[in-house]
Amino acid sequence: MNITHEQEPIKQEDSILLAVMAKYYERSKRGQAKYGTNLDRKDIDLEGWLDHLQEELMDATLYIEKLKKEI
């Protein structure tokens, strides 16, 4: 994967950063395939994006609670 920032290649010396970036890329591809659009879409207003974020964070708290019960 060739990644650039401000027209310069990003050095591939941070394996953790590259692994996270690859996950973001794959997630973006899955989302585009599922929803037929990307985050550049204009059909959602600020409140709609905030609702999406709130829902994602609510899911995250549920996952945390589940994992805490597993410990």
Secondary structure as UniProt FT lines:
FT   STRAND          4..5
FT   TURN            6..7
FT   STRAND          8..9
FT   TURN            12..13
FT   HELIX           15..35
FT   TURN            39..40
FT   HELIX           46..70
//
